[in-house]
Amino acid sequence: MRRLGSVQQKIPCVFLTDVKEEQSRKRDCQPFQVVATENVNPVALDANIDCALATEKLDGTCCYVTVYKGQPYLWARLDRKPNKQAEKRFKKYQHSYKSCKGFMWNVEEDFKTVPETWIPAHRVKHHNGQPVPDDHGHIPGWVPVEKDNKQYCWHSSVVEYDVGAALVLRPSSDDENRLEIAAVSLADLQEQTLELIGTNVNGNPYGLGSKKHPIHCLVSHGSIRIRNPPPVDFHQLCSWLQESPEGRVEGIVWHCNDGTLVKVHRHHLGLRWPDGDTCFGTRPVVIRVDGTADAYNNSEDLFTSFCVLNGRCFSRLQDIQFEL
């Protein structure tokens, strides 16, 4: 199986987009809405979109596995964003010229500070040794997830650095219709990007866990294939997302043969998300986290809880519970 694209930058829409002066369905603080037109993006056409692999776009937060302190570590997404004065100047320029091209940034003065451990994402452009902001005025990047950082407590719940493992949700090795939760070596995930999903991430659209027993896990980008995806056609995609049981997804990410990634989100098409039970949350799942509680530091942690359930099958992902 070929290695799928790593999500290091914002992914363009598979259709050309337009901006409408109306409240965003995705972001409460955004007074405009980005919507898809019926025209396929030339980026997608140039990458031969019809031969691309269609995968489910999952609703979580992006993560990355790379080396820190001499071992594979989980990193959380942290984009450097402009301070209030610079953002105001940027938006005024955008409004006047209907474009961000030609806007001049002073990265040292215009941007909020980030931790010393912050690194820019791959393919971020540099000028005079400084990272260059993207068209949104952000500099995509990463910070390592340390166990004592409460800001990233849900990230840290899915990794055990002492044993070099991560809790990964993936298709089952013996049944493509079923998912499995497994403890996977961080070394095997190195240089991959993944989505953290669960109880306390983005409103938990997949119904994982509860307030008393939160559940989080990582899903490698591109690992959840869409079987029999619709053609890349505006109307057929709209129909599939509204009428097909397999269409109860946040969106689709296409992985093209040349490494190009393009996506469509339900909000691009004017559709609600979430809208009832999700396709992903209703898939059956088996727990494959073997070992003993002694292998992990804390008897209360997620790894130990899954160890107790090792071998158990649940008819739906959202039915996993630790109170038996």
Secondary structure, DSSP 4 states (H G I P E B T S, - for coil): -PPPPP--SPPPBSEEEEEESS--SS-TT--SEEEEEEEEPHHHHHTTGGGSEEEEEPSSEEEEEEEETTEEEEEEE--B-B-HHHHHHHHHHHHHHSS-TT----HHHHB----TT-EEPTT--EETTEEPP-TTS-B-EEEE--TT-GGGHHHHTTEETTTTEEEEEEE-SS-TTSEEEEEEEGGGGTT-EEEEEETTSTT-TT--S-SSS--EEEEETT-SBPSSPPPS-HHHHHHHHHH-GGG-SSEEEEE-TTS-EEEEEGGGGT--SS-SS-TTTTS-EEEE--S-GGGSS-TTSHHHHHHHTTT-EESSGGG--S--
